[in-house]
Amino acid sequence: MIFRRKTVMKLNILAIFSLIALSIFISACSGTANNNAPVNTANTPKVDTASPNSPVAVTTPTPAQTTNDAPTLTPVYKALCAALLKKDEAAVKSVYSAATLANFAQQMKDNKVTSLLKFLEDDVPKGDCSAKNEVITGDKAVADIVSSIYPNGFKVVFVKENGEWKMTNQSPTLDNVKPSGVNPATK
């Protein structure tokens, strides 16, 4: 009986010390850091976040300077916005170039979407639509489209078909993005 009491007492003491150690561990791992503790930053390199070349600098895209109000192409983009808002598929089709509509048809087929309006539903701007900074070169033009979706503007290519300007789904901005290299893990 004495042996049993000593064993039980040892187990109780061990359990108490284990709980104390566990409590100390948990309290050390959680909670907030002591913000008043001095930090030694003598060997920490300074990062210039104000420099535009800094890899950690936060940059907010700024709208491009307006050189013109795109008098030729703004009506085309406004017509597209109005057609999308009215859910007028025929009017939407009348704004896009033949090559763009063919590209959309292929993408719709690949994605099993039967309606152009359903396919473009994420591209419906709210509010005012306009274009700016048009540059026309023969039967091609580029302008920044501006809307709630692209508040800072987004360059889009327009083409002239049968004497009318049509919008495309091409963008010099995206064309200038180079594909990334081969993933070394897949070699």
C-alpha positions in Angstrom: 0.0 0.0 0.0 2.9 2.4 0.8 4.4 1.5 -2.6 1.2 2.4 -4.3 0.8 5.7 -2.5 4.4 6.7 -3.4 3.8 5.8 -7.1 0.5 7.7 -7.2 2.2 10.7 -5.5 5.0 10.6 -8.0 2.6 10.5 -10.9 0.6 13.4 -9.4 3.8 15.5 -9.0 4.9 14.5 -12.6 1.4 15.5 -13.9 1.5 18.9 -12.1 5.0 19.7 -13.4 4.0 18.5 -16.9 0.9 20.9 -16.8 3.1 23.8 -15.6 5.7 23.2 -18.4 2.9 22.9 -21.0 1.3 26.1 -19.7 4.6 28.0 -19.9 5.2 26.6 -23.4 1.7 27.6 -24.6 1.9 31.1 -23.1 5.3 31.6 -24.6 4.1 30.6 -28.1 0.9 32.6 -28.1 -0.1 36.1 -27.3 1.4 39.4 -28.5 5.0 40.3 -28.8 6.5 42.7 -26.4 6.5 45.8 -28.5 8.6 47.7 -25.9 11.6 45.4 -26.2 14.6 47.0 -27.9 15.5 45.6 -31.2 19.1 45.5 -32.4 19.0 46.7 -36.0 22.7 47.5 -36.3 23.3 44.8 -38.9 20.0 45.0 -40.7 20.3 46.5 -44.2 18.1 49.5 -44.8 15.5 49.2 -47.6 14.7 52.3 -49.6 11.0 51.8 -50.2 10.7 55.3 -51.6 12.9 54.6 -54.6 10.9 53.5 -57.7 13.5 50.9 -58.4 13.1 49.3 -55.0 11.8 45.7 -55.3 9.6 46.2 -52.2 8.2 49.7 -53.1 4.5 49.8 -53.3 3.4 51.4 -56.5 -0.1 52.4 -57.6 -0.7 52.6 -61.3 -1.3 56.1 -62.4 -3.6 56.9 -65.3 -1.8 57.7 -68.5 -1.7 61.3 -69.5 -4.5 62.2 -71.8 -3.3 63.4 -75.2 -6.8 63.3 -76.8 -10.3 62.3 -76.0 -10.4 59.6 -78.8 -13.0 61.3 -80.9 -13.1 58.5 -83.4 -13.0 55.5 -81.0 -15.0 56.7 -78.0 -18.3 56.2 -79.8 -17.4 52.6 -80.5 -16.6 51.8 -76.9 -19.6 53.7 -75.6 -21.8 51.6 -78.0 -20.3 48.4 -76.6 -20.9 49.5 -73.0 -24.5 50.5 -73.8 -25.2 47.2 -75.6 -23.8 45.2 -72.7 -25.9 47.1 -70.2 -29.0 46.6 -72.4 -28.1 42.9 -72.9 -28.4 43.4 -76.7 -26.4 40.6 -78.2 -26.9 41.9 -81.8 -25.6 45.3 -80.8 -22.6 43.8 -79.0 -21.7 41.7 -82.1 -22.0 44.9 -84.3 -19.2 46.6 -82.3 -16.6 43.8 -82.5 -14.4 42.8 -85.4 -15.1 39.6 -87.4 -11.8 38.1 -86.2 -12.7 38.9 -82.6 -16.1 37.4 -82.9 -14.6 34.2 -84.4 -12.1 34.1 -81.5 -15.0 34.6 -79.0 -17.0 31.8 -80.7 -14.0 29.4 -80.3 -13.5 30.3 -76.6 -17.3 29.9 -76.0 -17.2 26.5 -77.6 -14.2 25.5 -75.5 -15.9 26.7 -72.3 -19.4 25.3 -73.4 -21.0 28.8 -73.2 -23.8 29.3 -75.7 -24.5 33.1 -75.3 -22.1 35.9 -76.1 -23.7 38.0 -73.3 -23.0 35.2 -70.8 -19.5 34.9 -72.1 -18.9 38.6 -71.6 -20.9 39.0 -68.4 -17.7 39.8 -66.3 -16.9 42.7 -68.7 -20.0 44.8 -68.2 -18.9 48.2 -66.9 -21.0 50.2 -64.5 -21.1 53.9 -65.1 -19.4 56.0 -67.8 -17.4 54.5 -70.6 -14.9 56.4 -72.7 -11.7 56.2 -74.6 -8.6 58.4 -74.7 -5.3 58.7 -76.4 -6.3 57.2 -79.7 -3.5 56.7 -82.3 -4.8 55.8 -85.8 -2.5 54.3 -88.3 -4.3 53.4 -91.5 -7.0 50.8 -90.8 -5.7 50.1 -87.3 -5.9 52.2 -84.1 -5.1 51.9 -80.5 -6.8 53.7 -77.6 -7.1 53.5 -73.8 -10.6 52.4 -72.8 -11.7 53.8 -69.5 -14.6 52.4 -67.4 -15.3 51.1 -63.9 -13.5 47.9 -65.0 -10.4 49.9 -66.2 -10.4 53.1 -64.3 -6.8 53.9 -65.3 -7.3 52.9 -68.9 -6.5 49.8 -70.8 -5.0 49.8 -74.3 -7.1 48.1 -77.0 -6.7 47.6 -80.7 -9.4 48.8 -83.1 -9.7 47.9 -86.8 -11.6 49.4 -89.7 -13.9 46.9 -91.4 -16.1 47.9 -94.3 -15.5 51.6 -93.5 -16.5 51.2 -89.8 -14.3 51.1 -86.7 -14.6 47.8 -84.7 -13.2 46.9 -81.4 -10.9 43.8 -81.0 -9.9 41.7 -78.1 -6.2 42.5 -78.7 -4.2 44.7 -76.5 -0.6 46.0 -77.0 -0.3 45.9 -73.2 -0.9 42.1 -73.2 1.1 41.5 -76.4 4.2 43.0 -74.7 4.0 40.5 -71.8 6.6 37.8 -72.4 5.8 34.3 -71.4 7.7 33.1 -68.5 10.5 30.5 -68.8 10.2 26.8 -68.5 9.5 25.6 -64.9 12.7 23.8 -63.8 10.7 21.3 -61.8 9.1 20.0 -65.0 12.4 19.4 -66.9 
